[in-house]
């Protein structure tokens, strides 16, 4: 009861056609998947280029560059600017209802999280998915005093209070920033995340904008 030659041919024809369709469609899909895998792999040790420019709606939008293509990650009816990136994360500030807010984006997953929603929040920096920025804190007299805020991957913490604190940076276990004391002297401060300890390093106007290195 085996197949005759003609029956076998009739079986083979549909299989061959469906096989051809599969082969024709597959490379494009495979390239997309492979491109995403390559990007995720690339980001384990490298950073993409990021920037912001006017989008179709006239507002500045944030993008990253991969394989020579600009990939826009914002599209709101408001300005998004000042992107910074490290590995698979991009952080930036968007001006919503007249106030700047901080956003965090994961490149491989395409997921965006809004880290702040009150006051003005500017100048974000990022490392290992942790973010630091300057937040305006209202003083009793109605003035805004800039303080350093920190997102540790799960929650937002106000790191400083009192003296004006600016220009945060983060690398590994350390956050650095400039602090101006009551005499107007700028101090370079380094905070250890793991030890939850602050150490003043140096003083003088050149320490308004310290950088963490090593």
Secondary structure, DSSP 8 states (H G I E B T S, - for coil): ----HHHHHHHHHHHHHHHHHHHHHHHHHHHHHHHHHHHHHHHTT---EEEEEE-TTSSEEEEEEETTEEEE----SS-EEEEEEETTEEEEEEEETTEEEEEEEETTTTEEEE---SS-EEEEEEETTEEEEEEEEE-TTS-EEEEEEEE-SS-EEE---SSEEEEEEEETTEEEEEEE-TTS-EEEEEEETTTTEEEEEEESGGGGG-----
